[in-house]
Amino acid sequence: MSQVTTTDLYEVTMALSYLREDMRAPATFSLFVRDLPPGRGFLVAAGLEPALDHLSRFRVGRSDVAEFAEALRRPVEDLGPLLGLSFDGEVRAVPEGRLVLAGEPLLEVTAPLPQAQLVETYLLSLLCHQTLVAAKAARCVLAARGRPLVDFSLRRAHGPEAGTQAARMCALVGFAATSNVAAAARYGIPAAGTMAHSYVQAFGSEEQAFRAFARTHPGPVTFLVDTYDTGRGVATAARVLKDLGLGPGCGIRLDSGDLGALARRARAALDAAGLPDVQIIASGGLDEYGVDRLVREGAPIDVYAVGTRVGVAADAPYLDAAYKLVEYDGRPVMKLSSAKVTAPGRKQVFRGPGLRDVIGLANEEPPEGTEPLLRTVMRGGLRTEPPDTLPAARHRFETDLAQLPEEARRVDAPTAPRPTVSTRLTALTTVVRHRIEAGRGMGSGTPPPYAAGPAAGS
């Protein structure tokens, strides 16, 4: 099945109508998040790379037309105008890894109207999920304060592909490894894993299980010690590690109970057994809130494995994101619906130190001391540069994170910076609003007041 048909039905009905009405002039759509979710001081731009892959492959084939026709219960011939439609437009976007704020475009698409409309759903799905999970994972990085983190989210993610996306997002913000073998292979992420409680239960005793595991895996091993009684499990693990001459690089994993208290007792037992280099890995329902609490309490935990709550962004599982038309055939447009007003025109985000951002028009000169965030990544349906890499995205993330104000970095009750709006964008918004309210609009033959000049960041 082609990914072309992974879309909402109304995208198909609108695109077909545009084609029949010969409305093929360039349209610009802006994808942005209206408001940050509760408990978020920032978002992390993510999902652009797979979005560009999708757009570069996008082409409506015969089987796609047949599926559209079946969904609409209409003859295939009625959907004929869609056949062969491909994406040959321009994309300007915030590169992956950069921090973004409410109202700032993550991406802007400029293409013939039917094309730009038909790709909406897929782009929203990709960017919303990945930006959301990247921000959750980034907050875990802040909470861990330099301690390694491992992604364990696959088994309870919202589907295998969502789990693989989550592993990539975790790596983008600095996680050390993932349990997801497919993601490790696809993206060059270190793989990590231990054992399940079922493995221990399958043997007659914990000691038998630990010794069997070590025989199969002679390198550094990690034993899961809380299947029955954690204290005894730690003692058994220490005895087996000593007997086998294992130590540095090995670990024990705590997966339930009071992780702080158990870690302190385990650390004392391991040190007393002469195993100060054996690490303690903690897992079990952790996210940034749990990690932050354990770190602040001084729990002697060396590595944190986070899974479900991060992979599904449990405390804020969706983004109030939109993909809105802001310009058609040279005419700036906006939406005036209550609580959902949009700003007209192609835009740029100008970033100053400390994430003092200004949302302006695409062709404005950057205010002094700022840089444009959106850059042209696709032109004529083709990428303008080679695919991005995770290390490059991680570097951008770390650079922006270092500039993030302290109040936005807090795990509990963060305060997000608020971007301001440029004078020119404010003026254009006023003009377009007045013309809409007057019932006249801006005729396609009227040059918009910002039309001349290239987009900043192009």
Stockholm file with secondary structure:
# STOCKHOLM 1.0

chainA/1-458         MSQVTTTDLYEVTMALSYLREDMRAPATFSLFVRDLPPGRGFLVAAGLEPALDHLSRFRVGRSDVAEFAEALRRPVEDLGPLLGLSFDGEVRAVPEGRLVLAGEPLLEVTAPLPQAQLVETYLLSLLCHQTLVAAKAARCVLAARGRPLVDFSLRRAHGPEAGTQAARMCALVGFAATSNVAAAARYGIPAAGTMAHSYVQAFGSEEQAFRAFARTHPGPVTFLVDTYDTGRGVATAARVLKDLGLGPGCGIRLDSGDLGALARRARAALDAAGLPDVQIIASGGLDEYGVDRLVREGAPIDVYAVGTRVGVAADAPYLDAAYKLVEYDGRPVMKLSSAKVTAPGRKQVFRGPGLRDVIGLANEEPPEGTEPLLRTVMRGGLRTEPPDTLPAARHRFETDLAQLPEEARRVDAPTAPRPTVSTRLTALTTVVRHRIEAGRGMGSGTPPPYAAGPAAGS
#=GR chainA/1-458 SS CCGGGCSCHHHHHHHHHHHHTTCCSEEEEEEEESSCCTTCSCEECCCHHHHHHHHHHCBCCHHHHHHHHHHHTSCGGGGGGGTTCBCCCEEEECCTTCEECTTCEEEEEEEEHHHHHHTHHHHHHHHHHHHHHHHHHHHHHHHHTTCCEEECCGGGSSSHHHHHHHHHHHHHTTCCEESCHHHHHHHTCCBCCCCCHHHHHTSSSHHHHHHHHHHHCCSSCEEECCSSCHHHHHHHHHHHHHHTTCCTTCEEEECSSCHHHHHHHHHHHHHHTTCTTCEEEECSSCCHHHHHHHHHTTCCCSEEEECHHHHTTTTSCCCCEEEEEEEETTEECCCCCTTCCCCCSCEEEEEEGGGEEEEEETTSCCCTTCEECCEEEEETTEESSCCCCHHHHHHHHHHHHHHSCHHHHCSSSCCCCCCEECHHHHHHHHHHHHHHHTTCCCCTTSCCTTCSSCCTTC
#=GC SS_cons         CCGGGCSCHHHHHHHHHHHHTTCCSEEEEEEEESSCCTTCSCEECCCHHHHHHHHHHCBCCHHHHHHHHHHHTSCGGGGGGGTTCBCCCEEEECCTTCEECTTCEEEEEEEEHHHHHHTHHHHHHHHHHHHHHHHHHHHHHHHHTTCCEEECCGGGSSSHHHHHHHHHHHHHTTCCEESCHHHHHHHTCCBCCCCCHHHHHTSSSHHHHHHHHHHHCCSSCEEECCSSCHHHHHHHHHHHHHHTTCCTTCEEEECSSCHHHHHHHHHHHHHHTTCTTCEEEECSSCCHHHHHHHHHTTCCCSEEEECHHHHTTTTSCCCCEEEEEEEETTEECCCCCTTCCCCCSCEEEEEEGGGEEEEEETTSCCCTTCEECCEEEEETTEESSCCCCHHHHHHHHHHHHHHSCHHHHCSSSCCCCCCEECHHHHHHHHHHHHHHHTTCCCCTTSCCTTCSSCCTTC
//
